[in-house]
Structure formats: structure tokens, C-alpha cells
């Protein structure tokens, strides 16, 4: 019980820090929250499979790198984008391993349509980041699709947690993109960080078998 509680407290302090501006709260608790979620995945026993567990752990490690890049005083958006893109590739590999080739065409359609609509709003404003943003959106959609495929095959709570986490991750990244490229809004940090940490937490929980 202590690990979820510490994670929740750390996440709240990270969000508070974002509204107070760069400082100790952000620099300590933003990465610490992801580290605590990483521990949750590492300590899962028994895992659904060892390979699934380590793919999720690697995804969380690259997410941690992305957290660090995005909180630095200088703009490291591209480095953060690449880190999270690699994290999503590990998540795709984990979900695909459990999906075992299930097509899940409705899931593919839903996530693809959502990405096209989101890109329609973003691309006129992304400038030189147009191609990286498109690549990121494709990978993000593939992650959601494979999470849906995993759930379509197994239909259990563990797979549902992964799908909910993947969906929330897409929501979080959408908020980040809209805030950066379309129009900044006051609630953006609270919404994107709360959905981001919940997404990672649910994905980490999906490591636990049964």
C-alpha cells in the first residue's frame, strides 16, 4: 500500500511545482513519481511474463528520460519527444507480445481517426517539427491499437488496465501538444500530468499476472 500512496503524493507535489515555476518541487518530484511507478512494475510478482515486465520497465525508463528533458530550463522538446517515442515502442512491443497477432480492427480505426483529427489541428502550427510530430502520432496510435488488441484477445482486468493506460497516455500527449502548438491554457499542466501519471501507473499495474 505504501508505494501507491507515495506515488500519489509525489505526483501531486510535481503538479503543484509546475504552477510555482521551475524549482525544487518540479526537479525532485516530477522524475521521482515516474521512478516510483517504475518500482511498481519491477516489484510485480508474478509478472504476466518476464519479457512483458522488462519491456514495460524499459518503456518507463525512457519515459523517465523524457520527463527529465522536458523539465530542463532550456527547451529540450525534441529530445523529450524522442525519449517518449522510444518508450512507446517498448510499450507496443509489450502489448503486441500479449496480443499475439490479434487484428483488433475497431481499435485500430478508433485510434487512427483520432490521430488524423488531432494532426489536422496541430500540423498547421508545428513548423519544422511537422515530421517528428507525425511520426510520434503514428507510434502513439499503434500503442493504443496494440493495447486494444491485447484486451480483445484476453478480455481480463490486466489487459483492460493496459488499454486504459494507453488511452490516458494519448490524452495526456494530446493536451501537451494542444497547449504547446495551438493555444496555452491554465489547466494544461494539471490535466496532462495527472493523466500522464495515471496512465503510467495503470500500464505498470498491467505487469502483474492475474
C-alpha positions as CSV (number, residue, x, y, z in Angstrom):
1,X,0.0,0.0,0.0
2,X,2.9,2.4,0.7
3,X,4.1,2.6,-2.9
4,X,0.8,3.8,-4.5
5,X,0.4,6.3,-1.7
6,X,3.9,7.7,-2.1
7,X,3.3,7.8,-5.9
8,X,0.1,9.8,-5.5
9,X,1.7,12.3,-3.0
10,X,4.8,12.7,-5.3
11,X,2.5,13.3,-8.3
12,X,0.5,16.0,-6.5
13,X,3.7,17.8,-5.5
14,X,5.0,17.6,-9.0
15,X,1.8,19.2,-10.3
16,X,2.0,21.9,-7.6
17,X,5.6,22.6,-8.6
18,X,4.7,23.1,-12.2
19,X,2.4,26.0,-11.2
20,X,5.0,27.5,-8.9
21,X,7.6,27.7,-11.7
22,X,10.9,25.9,-12.1
23,X,12.3,24.9,-8.7
24,X,12.9,22.0,-6.2
25,X,9.3,20.7,-6.3
26,X,9.5,20.1,-10.1
27,X,13.1,18.9,-10.2
28,X,12.6,16.4,-7.4
29,X,9.0,15.1,-7.7
30,X,8.5,15.0,-11.4
31,X,11.1,12.3,-12.0
32,X,10.5,10.8,-8.6
33,X,6.9,10.0,-9.5
34,X,8.0,8.0,-12.5
35,X,10.7,6.3,-10.5
36,X,8.1,5.1,-8.0
37,X,5.8,3.8,-10.9
38,X,8.9,2.1,-12.3
39,X,9.3,0.3,-8.9
40,X,5.7,-0.8,-9.1
41,X,6.4,-2.6,-12.4
42,X,9.7,-4.0,-11.1
43,X,8.2,-5.4,-8.0
44,X,5.2,-7.1,-9.7
45,X,5.2,-10.7,-8.7
46,X,4.4,-12.9,-10.6
47,X,4.6,-10.9,-13.8
48,X,2.4,-11.9,-16.7
49,X,5.6,-12.8,-18.5
50,X,9.2,-11.7,-17.7
51,X,9.5,-10.3,-21.2
52,X,6.4,-8.2,-20.8
53,X,7.7,-6.9,-17.5
54,X,11.0,-5.9,-18.8
55,X,9.6,-4.2,-21.9
56,X,7.3,-2.1,-19.7
57,X,10.3,-1.3,-17.4
58,X,12.3,-0.2,-20.4
59,X,9.4,2.0,-21.5
60,X,9.2,3.6,-18.1
61,X,13.0,4.2,-18.1
62,X,12.8,6.1,-21.4
63,X,9.7,7.9,-20.0
64,X,11.9,9.0,-17.1
65,X,14.4,10.3,-19.6
66,X,11.6,12.2,-21.3
67,X,10.5,13.7,-18.0
68,X,14.0,15.0,-17.4
69,X,14.4,16.5,-20.8
70,X,11.0,18.3,-20.7
71,X,11.7,19.8,-17.3
72,X,15.1,21.3,-18.1
73,X,15.3,25.1,-18.2
74,X,16.4,25.1,-21.9
75,X,14.0,23.8,-24.5
76,X,14.7,20.1,-24.9
77,X,11.3,19.3,-26.6
78,X,12.8,17.2,-29.4
79,X,14.9,15.1,-27.0
80,X,11.9,14.6,-24.8
81,X,9.8,13.7,-27.9
82,X,12.4,11.1,-29.0
83,X,12.6,9.6,-25.5
84,X,8.9,9.2,-25.2
85,X,8.7,7.8,-28.8
86,X,11.2,5.1,-27.8
87,X,9.2,4.4,-24.6
88,X,6.1,3.9,-26.8
89,X,8.0,1.5,-29.0
90,X,8.7,-0.7,-25.9
91,X,5.1,-0.5,-24.8
92,X,4.0,-1.5,-28.4
93,X,6.3,-4.5,-28.2
94,X,4.9,-5.5,-24.8
95,X,1.3,-5.2,-25.8
96,X,1.9,-6.9,-29.2
97,X,3.6,-9.8,-27.4
98,X,0.4,-10.4,-25.4
99,X,-1.9,-9.6,-28.4
100,X,-0.4,-12.5,-30.4
101,X,-1.4,-11.0,-33.8
102,X,-5.0,-10.2,-32.9
103,X,-6.1,-7.6,-35.5
104,X,-8.4,-5.6,-33.3
105,X,-9.6,-3.6,-36.3
106,X,-12.2,-1.5,-34.4
107,X,-9.4,-0.3,-32.0
108,X,-7.1,0.5,-35.0
109,X,-9.9,2.5,-36.6
110,X,-10.7,4.5,-33.4
111,X,-7.1,5.4,-32.7
112,X,-6.2,6.2,-36.3
113,X,-9.2,8.5,-36.8
114,X,-8.4,10.3,-33.5
115,X,-4.8,10.8,-34.6
116,X,-5.9,12.2,-38.0
117,X,-8.2,14.7,-36.3
118,X,-5.6,15.8,-33.8
119,X,-2.9,16.2,-36.5
120,X,-5.4,18.3,-38.5
121,X,-5.3,20.8,-35.7
122,X,-1.6,20.6,-34.9
123,X,0.2,20.4,-38.3
124,X,-0.5,24.0,-39.5
125,X,1.3,25.2,-36.3
126,X,4.2,22.7,-35.9
127,X,6.6,24.3,-38.3
128,X,9.9,22.4,-38.6
129,X,8.6,19.8,-36.1
130,X,6.0,18.6,-38.6
131,X,7.6,15.3,-39.5
132,X,8.6,14.4,-35.9
133,X,5.0,15.2,-34.7
134,X,3.5,12.9,-37.4
135,X,5.9,10.1,-36.6
136,X,5.1,10.4,-32.9
137,X,1.3,10.4,-33.6
138,X,1.7,7.2,-35.7
139,X,3.6,5.5,-32.9
140,X,1.2,6.7,-30.3
141,X,-1.8,5.3,-32.3
142,X,0.0,2.0,-32.7
143,X,0.5,1.8,-29.0
144,X,-3.2,2.3,-28.4
145,X,-4.1,-0.2,-31.1
146,X,-1.9,-2.9,-29.6
147,X,-3.2,-2.3,-26.2
148,X,-6.7,-2.7,-27.6
149,X,-5.6,-5.9,-29.4
150,X,-4.2,-7.3,-26.1
151,X,-7.6,-6.7,-24.4
152,X,-9.5,-8.1,-27.4
153,X,-7.6,-11.4,-27.0
154,X,-7.6,-11.7,-23.2
155,X,-10.5,-9.6,-22.0
156,X,-9.2,-9.6,-18.4
157,X,-8.7,-6.8,-15.9
158,X,-4.9,-6.8,-16.5
159,X,-5.3,-6.1,-20.2
160,X,-8.0,-3.6,-19.5
161,X,-5.6,-1.7,-17.3
162,X,-3.1,-1.6,-20.1
163,X,-5.7,-0.3,-22.5
164,X,-6.9,2.4,-20.1
165,X,-3.3,3.4,-19.5
166,X,-2.5,3.7,-23.2
167,X,-5.7,5.7,-23.8
168,X,-4.8,8.1,-21.0
169,X,-1.3,8.4,-22.3
170,X,-2.7,9.5,-25.7
171,X,-5.0,12.0,-23.9
172,X,-2.0,13.4,-21.9
173,X,0.2,13.8,-25.0
174,X,-2.8,15.4,-26.8
175,X,-3.1,18.0,-24.1
176,X,0.6,18.7,-24.2
177,X,0.5,19.2,-28.0
178,X,-2.5,21.4,-27.9
179,X,-1.0,23.5,-25.1
180,X,2.3,23.9,-27.0
181,X,1.2,24.3,-30.6
182,X,-2.4,25.5,-30.6
183,X,-3.2,27.6,-27.5
184,X,-1.8,27.5,-24.0
185,X,-4.4,27.2,-21.2
186,X,-4.1,27.4,-17.4
187,X,-5.3,23.9,-16.6
188,X,-3.0,22.2,-19.1
189,X,-0.2,21.2,-16.6
190,X,-2.7,19.7,-14.1
191,X,-4.6,17.8,-16.8
192,X,-1.6,16.5,-18.7
193,X,0.4,15.5,-15.6
194,X,-2.5,13.8,-13.8
195,X,-3.5,11.9,-16.9
196,X,0.2,11.0,-17.6
197,X,1.0,9.7,-14.2
198,X,-2.3,7.7,-14.0
199,X,-1.5,6.3,-17.5
200,X,1.9,5.1,-16.4
201,X,0.6,3.7,-13.2
202,X,-2.1,1.7,-15.0
203,X,0.4,0.4,-17.5
204,X,2.7,-0.6,-14.6
205,X,-0.2,-2.4,-12.9
206,X,-0.7,-4.4,-16.1
207,X,2.6,-6.2,-15.4
208,X,1.0,-8.2,-12.6
209,X,-0.3,-11.6,-13.7
210,X,-4.0,-12.3,-12.8
